[in-house]
């Protein structure tokens, strides 16, 4: 984990950008000794957002199952796919 004062963003932008892109890790910026911002590469941000969306969908499915939604066996899914693909 990389922690830097917020002024380093202005003074060391290229180094911070390179670090984030090369490692995929964020840089935590502080202001007056307190956490203020997190900087990360666009690629790392998009990957993180994608993972969060997937986790959200999985949680929705799990909650639906807990609330009584019908589940399907692997065989039932395969049969449904065969019907769909045969059309």
Secondary structure, DSSP 8 states (H G I E B T S, - for coil): -EEEETHHHHHSHHHHHHHHHHH---EEEEETTEEEEEE--HHHHHHHHHHHHHHHHHHHHHHHHHTT-----HHHHHHHHHHHHH-
